[in-house]
């Protein structure tokens, strides 16, 4: 036996040696340090965040992840005892981990604004890159809760240029998206300079009121080009929602933003949609309401969102008093941008879908402005404008990324025409929408409620574009253009043909030609004419629209191959 084997632990140490700790005491010590790290910039910094009416990163996480699940935090010790000259960077200024959201595992990255305003240190980059790498390897969706001042400038040479530095994060955003892994970003604070690319390179982008997204702040803009601007003009949520069209969802607060984020996650095909579990998956409005909502009377308008409410599920959501109230299970995409098309994520019969619908009422377009400020223009009902087509293109791409079917609701006269529209690139925007729609790898279901005319029919997934199923309401129409426009053109062609033959066209003859052409064209654009020729699959009773769509979605989902890669080729920009 060794002489040491008979000695006690205390006998093996000298009076100068530190006391030997048990595993239990070491663990307790580590846990105490971790609790300190989790405080981020400390209690005063947390109070400053609350004073801005913003939640901390960890408070946001607590709201985001399912309440009865474990958040598996990663890289908590990143930056520990480093950057002392800068006052330290607990957790490297970012909280990262795997959490369950709506029943599905997600990689979550949340900037901690209490640590140097969420600025990026070298270890911040490495921590986020590691999170992206793990998610990429396991095809795990990513959620980014963005609240960052960008690169920590005193250390820019260690943050900015190298392979595993700041730029690698954006490269990963692009690669992850290309591989079909969903990424959603929510800006709940500031996102400035190069850091602005991270959320914009994600598939879906939310932003709260009072937040900022811009490449250069007021001071830099003033110094660079001499322009005096406000934060809102540069990159406020309202500007990005209405003018630039950069963000997809504009939310009033952190709480509302996270509620919306959970709702969007709930609309992935394999998510556990807990918000609608107590509604028995009923529609929000009765299908019989459709008969009162819809109108095609000249000069009359209706809101297509009312039609959508008769089709989509209802969901129970907590109100201000904490009680649950029912609302349509529809998350409208870019609600204040490109308003002549309404896009959004919904559940129909418990099945996630994307909806693209023509708006049938006047809407407003916010235009960029100079010194006088932004101006407004009016969009005509049922007409597709360039900004709407751009919006729809991105939305269609996102639906393919999510692997959810798309329902196209037609009531359109086609694309906007005229000098301003042509110079604004309406053909380019329309081509982009047609390209995105044509290359869909998800089921496309079509509902024609009113008119489906011209290139609008093409962009909204007409018969030539691989519809899975198409439905039409009685009285709907489908043709190259509306009767009023077509009749005048066709009558003119007929009259010129007769004139070349020497026939005199008096008023009575003109009227007879016009009436004959109109009657013939009205017959051709009638949906019964189209159905007879196989242009639509079913003419349905409007109040049964929801059940028809449910049956269509069920049959599509039963055997659809969602593994195909989505690609558009070259897009016009």
C-alpha positions in Angstrom: 0.0 0.0 0.0 1.2 3.5 -0.8 2.1 5.6 2.1 -0.2 8.3 0.8 -3.2 5.9 0.7 -3.6 6.0 4.5 -3.6 9.8 4.7 -6.8 11.9 4.9 -7.5 14.6 2.4 -6.6 17.3 4.8 -3.2 15.6 5.5 -2.3 15.7 1.8 -2.6 19.5 1.6 -0.4 22.2 3.2 -1.6 25.2 5.1 -0.8 27.3 2.1 -2.9 25.3 -0.3 -6.4 26.4 -1.2 -9.2 24.3 0.3 -10.2 21.4 -1.9 -13.7 21.8 -3.2 -16.2 19.0 -3.8 -17.9 18.7 -7.1 -21.1 20.0 -5.5 -19.5 23.2 -4.2 -17.7 23.8 -7.5 -21.1 23.4 -9.3 -22.7 25.9 -6.9 -19.9 28.3 -7.6 -20.3 28.0 -11.3 -24.1 28.4 -11.1 -23.6 31.6 -9.0 -21.3 33.0 -11.8 -23.8 32.0 -14.4 -26.6 33.9 -12.6 -24.3 37.0 -12.7 -23.6 36.5 -16.4 -27.4 36.3 -17.1 -27.8 39.8 -15.6 -26.0 41.0 -18.7 -25.1 44.7 -18.3 -26.5 44.7 -14.7 -29.6 45.9 -13.0 -29.2 49.6 -14.0 -28.8 48.6 -17.6 -32.0 46.5 -17.3 -33.8 49.5 -15.8 -32.7 51.6 -18.8 -34.1 49.0 -21.2 -37.4 49.0 -19.4 -37.5 52.8 -19.4 -37.5 52.6 -23.2 -40.6 50.3 -22.9 -38.5 47.4 -24.2 -38.0 43.9 -22.7 -34.6 42.5 -22.1 -33.3 39.6 -24.2 -34.1 37.0 -21.6 -37.6 38.5 -21.0 -38.2 38.2 -24.7 -37.1 34.6 -24.6 -39.3 33.8 -21.7 -42.3 35.0 -23.7 -41.2 33.3 -26.9 -40.5 29.7 -25.9 -43.3 27.4 -24.8 -44.0 27.8 -21.1 -43.6 24.1 -20.1 -40.3 23.5 -22.0 -36.6 23.8 -21.3 -34.5 26.5 -23.0 -31.1 24.8 -23.7 -28.7 27.8 -23.6 -25.5 27.6 -25.5 -22.3 29.6 -25.2 -23.3 31.3 -21.9 -19.6 31.6 -20.9 -18.6 33.2 -24.2 -16.5 36.3 -23.5 -16.0 35.4 -19.8 -13.2 37.5 -18.2 -12.5 39.0 -21.7 -12.6 42.6 -23.0 -11.9 44.0 -19.5 -10.6 47.2 -21.1 -14.1 47.7 -22.5 -15.8 47.0 -19.2 -16.5 43.3 -20.1 -19.1 41.7 -22.3 -21.1 39.1 -20.3 -22.3 36.3 -22.6 -20.6 38.2 -25.4 -23.7 40.4 -25.5 -26.0 37.8 -27.0 -28.2 35.0 -25.7 -28.2 31.8 -27.8 -29.9 28.5 -27.4 -32.3 25.9 -28.6 -35.9 26.5 -27.5 -39.3 25.0 -28.2 -41.7 27.4 -29.9 -45.1 26.2 -30.8 -44.0 22.6 -30.3 -41.0 22.8 -32.6 -37.3 23.2 -31.8 -35.7 26.4 -32.9 -32.3 27.9 -32.7 -32.8 31.3 -31.1 -30.3 34.2 -31.2 -31.2 37.3 -29.0 -29.0 40.4 -28.8 -28.6 41.6 -25.2 -29.0 45.4 -25.4 -28.0 45.8 -21.8 -24.4 44.9 -22.8 -22.9 47.8 -24.7 -26.2 48.3 -26.5 -25.9 44.8 -28.0 -22.7 45.7 -29.9 -20.8 42.9 -31.7 -17.5 41.8 -30.1 -15.3 39.2 -31.7 -16.9 36.5 -29.5 -20.3 37.7 -30.3 -19.6 36.8 -34.0 -18.2 33.4 -33.1 -21.2 32.6 -30.8 -23.7 33.5 -33.5 -21.8 31.7 -36.2 -21.7 28.6 -34.0 -25.5 28.8 -33.5 -26.0 29.1 -37.3 -23.7 26.1 -37.9 -25.6 23.9 -35.5 -28.9 24.9 -37.0 -27.6 24.3 -40.5 -26.4 20.8 -39.7 -29.7 19.8 -38.2 -32.0 21.7 -40.6 -33.4 23.6 -37.5 -35.3 26.9 -38.1 -33.7 30.1 -36.7 -35.3 33.0 -34.8 -33.3 36.2 -34.4 -34.4 38.8 -31.8 -32.5 41.8 -33.0 -31.5 44.7 -30.7 -27.9 45.8 -31.6 -25.8 48.9 -32.1 -23.7 47.0 -34.7 -19.9 46.5 -34.6 -18.0 47.5 -31.4 -15.9 50.1 -33.2 -12.8 50.1 -30.9 -12.4 46.4 -31.9 -13.4 46.7 -35.5 -10.3 45.0 -36.8 -11.1 41.9 -34.8 -14.8 41.9 -35.7 -15.1 43.1 -39.3 -12.9 41.5 -42.0 -11.9 37.8 -41.4 -13.4 34.5 -42.3 -15.1 33.8 -38.9 -16.0 37.5 -38.3 -19.1 39.7 -38.9 -19.5 39.0 -42.6 -19.7 35.3 -42.1 -23.0 35.7 -40.3 -24.6 37.2 -43.4 -23.0 34.6 -45.7 -24.6 32.0 -43.4 -28.0 33.7 -43.6 -27.8 33.4 -47.4 -26.7 29.8 -47.4 -29.2 28.7 -44.8 -32.0 30.3 -46.7 -30.9 28.8 -50.0 -31.0 25.3 -48.3 -34.7 25.9 -47.4 -34.2 26.4 -43.6 -36.6 29.0 -42.3 -35.2 32.2 -40.7 -37.4 34.8 -39.0 -36.0 38.1 -37.5 -37.7 40.5 -35.2 -36.2 43.9 -34.7 -37.0 45.2 -31.2 -34.6 48.1 -30.8 -31.9 49.3 -33.1 -30.2 47.5 -36.0 -27.7 49.7 -37.7 -24.9 49.8 -40.2 -23.8 46.4 -41.5 -25.8 44.7 -38.9 -28.9 45.7 -40.8 -28.3 43.0 -43.3 -28.9 40.1 -40.9 -32.6 40.6 -40.4 -33.2 41.7 -44.0 -31.5 38.5 -45.3 -34.0 36.4 -43.3 -37.2 35.0 -44.8 -39.6 37.0 -42.7 -39.0 40.3 -40.8 -40.9 41.9 -38.0 -40.2 45.3 -36.4 -41.6 47.2 -33.5 -42.6 50.9 -33.3 -39.7 53.0 -32.1 -37.1 50.7 -33.5 -34.5 51.7 -36.1 -33.1 49.9 -39.2 -30.6 51.9 -41.3 -27.1 51.8 -42.7 -26.0 55.2 -41.4 -27.3 57.3 -38.5 -28.1 61.0 -38.4 -24.6 62.1 -37.6 -23.0 60.0 -40.3 -25.6 61.1 -43.0 -25.0 64.7 -42.1 -21.2 64.3 -42.3 -21.3 62.3 -45.5 -23.9 64.1 -47.6 -25.0 67.1 -45.5 -28.6 65.9 -45.2 -30.6 66.7 -42.0 -32.9 63.7 -41.3 -34.7 62.1 -38.4 -34.3 58.6 -37.2 -37.8 57.8 -38.5 -37.0 59.1 -42.0 -33.9 57.1 -42.1 -35.1 53.8 -40.8 -38.2 53.9 -38.6 -40.7 51.1 -38.5 -43.4 53.1 -40.2 -41.1 54.2 -43.0 -40.0 50.6 -43.6 -43.6 49.4 -43.5 -45.2 51.9 -45.8 -42.5 53.4 -48.1 -39.5 51.1 -48.4 -41.5 47.9 -47.9 -38.5 46.3 -46.1 -40.4 44.8 -43.2 -43.2 42.3 -43.3 -44.9 43.0 -40.0 -45.1 46.3 -38.1 -45.9 45.7 -34.4 -46.6 48.3 -31.6 -44.6 46.7 -28.8 -42.2 43.9 -27.9 -45.1 41.8 -26.5 -47.2 42.2 -29.6 -44.1 41.3 -31.7 -43.4 38.1 -29.9 -47.1 37.1 -30.0 -47.0 37.6 -33.8 -43.7 35.7 -34.0 -45.3 32.7 -32.2 -48.3 32.9 -34.5 -46.1 32.8 -37.6 -44.1 29.9 -36.3 -47.5 28.2 -35.6 -48.1 28.3 -39.4 -45.3 26.0 -40.3 -46.8 22.7 -41.5 -45.5 20.6 -38.6 -46.0 23.1 -35.8 -48.3 22.5 -32.9 -50.8 25.4 -33.3 -51.9 25.7 -29.7 -53.7 29.0 -30.1 -56.5 27.5 -32.0 -57.0 24.3 -30.0 -60.0 25.6 -28.1 -61.9 27.0 -31.1 -62.7 23.6 -32.7 -61.2 25.0 -35.8 -64.2 27.0 -36.9 -64.1 29.9 -39.4 -64.1 33.3 -37.9 -67.1 34.4 -39.9 -70.0 32.5 -41.3 -69.8 31.5 -44.9 -73.2 33.0 -45.5 -71.7 36.4 -44.9 -70.0 36.2 -48.3 -73.2 36.9 -50.1 -73.5 40.3 -48.4 -69.8 41.1 -48.6 -69.1 40.6 -52.3 -70.3 43.0 -54.9 -69.5 43.5 -58.6 -71.9 46.4 -59.0 -70.2 49.3 -60.9 -68.8 51.9 -58.5 -69.2 49.6 -55.5 -66.2 48.3 -53.4 -65.6 45.6 -50.8 -62.7 44.6 -48.6 -61.2 41.3 -49.5 -60.1 40.8 -45.9 -63.8 40.4 -45.1 -63.9 37.5 -47.5 -60.7 36.0 -46.0 -62.3 36.1 -42.6 -65.1 33.8 -43.8 -62.5 31.3 -45.1 -59.7 31.1 -42.4 -59.9 29.6 -39.0 -60.6 31.5 -35.8 -58.1 31.6 -33.0 -58.3 32.5 -29.3 -56.0 35.3 -28.3 -55.6 37.0 -24.9 -56.9 40.5 -24.8 -55.8 43.5 -22.7 -57.8 42.1 -19.7 -56.1 38.7 -20.0 -59.3 37.0 -21.3 -59.3 35.1 -24.6 -61.2 36.5 -27.5 -61.7 35.2 -31.0 -60.0 36.7 -34.0 -59.3 35.6 -37.6 -56.2 33.3 -37.7 -54.7 35.5 -40.4 -51.3 37.2 -40.1 -51.2 39.9 -42.8 -47.8 40.3 -44.5 -46.6 43.8 -45.3 -50.0 45.1 -44.3 -49.3 48.8 -45.2 -47.2 48.2 -48.3 -48.4 47.2 -51.8 -52.0 47.3 -50.5 -53.6 46.4 -53.9 -52.6 42.8 -53.1 -53.4 41.3 -49.7 -51.0 38.6 -48.6 -50.8 36.7 -45.3 -50.3 33.4 -43.5 -53.4 31.6 -42.2 -54.8 28.3 -41.0 -57.7 26.8 -42.9 -59.1 23.7 -41.3 -56.0 23.6 -39.1 -53.7 23.5 -42.1 -51.2 26.3 -42.7 -51.5 28.2 -46.0 -50.4 31.4 -47.6 -53.0 33.6 -49.2 -52.6 36.1 -52.1 -55.7 38.1 -52.8 -56.6 41.1 -55.0 -57.9 44.0 -52.9 -61.2 45.3 -54.2 -61.3 48.7 -52.6 -59.4 51.9 -52.9 -56.1 51.8 -51.0 -53.3 54.3 -50.3 -49.7 54.2 -51.3 -47.0 56.1 -49.4 -44.5 57.6 -51.8 -40.9 58.6 -50.9 -40.6 62.4 -50.5 -37.9 65.0 -50.5 -37.8 68.1 -48.4 -41.6 68.3 -48.4 -41.8 64.8 -46.9 -43.6 61.7 -48.1 -46.6 62.0 -50.4 -49.6 59.7 -51.0 -51.2 58.3 -54.1 -54.4 56.2 -54.5 -54.5 52.7 -55.8 -57.6 51.6 -57.8 -59.6 48.6 -56.7 -58.7 45.2 -58.4 -55.6 46.5 -60.1 -52.1 45.1 -59.4 -49.4 47.8 -58.9 -45.6 47.4 -59.0 -45.1 47.5 -55.3 -47.9 44.9 -54.8 -46.3 42.6 -57.3 -42.9 42.9 -55.6 -44.5 42.2 -52.2 -46.3 39.1 -53.6 -43.1 37.8 -55.2 -41.3 37.8 -51.9 -44.3 36.3 -50.1 -44.6 33.5 -52.6 -40.9 32.7 -52.2 -41.4 32.6 -48.4 -44.4 30.2 -48.7 -42.1 27.9 -50.7 -39.5 28.3 -48.0 -42.0 27.3 -45.3 -43.4 24.5 -47.5 -47.0 25.7 -47.2 -49.6 25.7 -50.0 -50.8 29.0 -51.5 -54.4 30.0 -52.1 -54.8 32.7 -54.8 -58.1 34.7 -54.6 -58.8 36.4 -58.0 -60.8 39.5 -58.5 -58.5 41.6 -60.8 -58.7 43.7 -63.9 -54.9 43.2 -64.4 -51.8 45.3 -63.9 -51.8 49.0 -63.8 -51.0 50.8 -67.1 -49.9 54.2 -68.2 -46.7 56.3 -68.3 -46.0 56.4 -64.6 -46.6 52.7 -64.2 -44.5 51.7 -67.1 -41.6 54.0 -66.0 -42.0 52.5 -62.5 -41.2 49.1 -63.9 -44.6 47.4 -63.8 -43.5 44.8 -66.4 -40.4 44.0 -64.4 -42.4 43.6 -61.2 -45.0 41.6 -62.9 -42.4 39.3 -64.5 -40.9 38.8 -61.0 -44.2 37.7 -59.6 -44.9 35.4 -62.5 -41.4 33.8 -62.1 -41.8 33.2 -58.4 -45.3 31.8 -58.8 -44.4 29.6 -61.8 -41.5 28.0 -59.9 -43.5 27.1 -56.8 -42.9 23.6 -55.4 -45.9 23.8 -53.1 -49.6 23.2 -54.0 -51.4 26.2 -55.6 -55.1 26.5 -55.2 -57.1 29.1 -57.0 -60.4 30.8 -56.2 -62.0 33.2 -58.8 -64.5 35.3 -57.0 -64.9 38.1 -59.5 -62.8 39.0 -62.5 -59.6 37.2 -63.7 -58.4 39.3 -66.5 -55.2 39.7 -68.6 -51.8 39.3 -67.1 -53.4 39.5 -63.7 -54.8 36.0 -64.4 -51.2 34.9 -65.2 -49.6 36.4 -62.1 -52.4 35.1 -59.8 -51.8 31.5 -61.0 -54.0 31.1 -64.1 -54.7 27.7 -65.7 -51.3 27.7 -67.5 -49.3 27.7 -64.2 -49.7 24.3 -62.7 -52.7 24.9 -60.5 -53.5 22.0 -58.1 -57.2 22.9 -58.0 -59.2 25.8 -59.2 -62.6 27.0 -58.0 -64.9 29.8 -59.2 -68.0 31.5 -57.9 -71.1 31.8 -60.1 -71.0 35.0 -62.1 -67.2 35.3 -62.1 -65.4 36.1 -65.3 -62.1 35.2 -67.1 -60.8 36.8 -70.3 -57.9 38.8 -71.7 -59.6 42.0 -70.6 -62.9 43.3 -69.2 -65.9 43.7 -71.4 -65.9 47.5 -71.4 -62.3 47.7 -72.7 -62.5 44.8 -75.0 -65.8 45.8 -76.6 -64.5 49.2 -77.8 -61.3 47.6 -79.2 -63.1 44.8 -81.0 -65.8 47.1 -82.3 -63.1 49.4 -83.7 -61.4 46.5 -85.5 -64.7 45.3 -87.0 -65.6 48.8 -88.2 -62.2 49.3 -89.8 -62.5 46.0 -91.5 -65.9 46.9 -92.9 -64.7 50.4 -93.9 -61.9 48.9 -96.0 -64.5 47.0 -97.9 -66.3 50.2 -98.6 -69.1 49.9 -96.1 -70.3 53.1 -94.5 -70.5 53.1 -90.7 -73.3 55.3 -89.5 -74.5 55.7 -85.9 -77.0 52.8 -86.2 -74.4 50.5 -87.7 -71.9 51.5 -85.0 -74.5 50.7 -82.3 -75.4 47.3 -83.8 -71.7 46.4 -84.1 -71.1 47.5 -80.6 -74.0 45.5 -79.2 -73.1 42.4 -81.1 -69.5 42.5 -80.0 -70.5 43.2 -76.4 -72.9 40.3 -76.3 -70.4 37.9 -77.8 -67.6 39.0 -75.4 -69.9 38.8 -72.4 -70.6 35.2 -73.3 -66.9 34.4 -73.7 -65.9 35.9 -70.4 -68.7 34.1 -68.5 -67.1 31.5 -66.2 -69.5 28.9 -67.6 -67.7 29.4 -70.9 -64.4 28.8 -69.2 -65.6 25.8 -67.2 -67.0 24.2 -70.4 -63.5 24.4 -71.9 -61.7 23.1 -68.7 -60.3 26.4 -67.5 -61.6 25.8 -64.0 -62.2 22.6 -62.1 -65.3 23.5 -60.1 -67.9 26.2 -59.9 -68.9 26.3 -56.2 -71.4 27.8 -53.9 -69.7 30.8 -52.2 -70.8 29.8 -48.7 -69.1 26.4 -49.2 -65.7 28.0 -50.2 -64.0 27.1 -46.9 -65.0 23.4 -47.0 -64.0 23.2 -50.7 -60.6 24.6 -49.8 -60.2 22.3 -46.8 -60.9 19.2 -48.9 -58.5 20.5 -51.6 -55.7 21.1 -49.0 -56.3 17.7 -47.4 -55.9 15.9 -50.7 -52.8 17.9 -51.7 -51.1 17.4 -48.4 -51.8 13.6 -48.4 -49.2 12.8 -50.9 -47.4 16.0 -52.0 -43.6 15.9 -52.2 -42.4 18.9 -50.3 -38.8 17.9 -50.6 -38.2 19.6 -54.0 -35.9 22.6 -54.0 -37.3 26.0 -54.8 -35.4 28.2 -57.2 -36.5 31.0 -59.5 -33.5 31.4 -61.8 -32.7 35.0 -62.7 -35.1 37.6 -61.3 -35.7 41.1 -62.7 -34.8 43.6 -59.9 
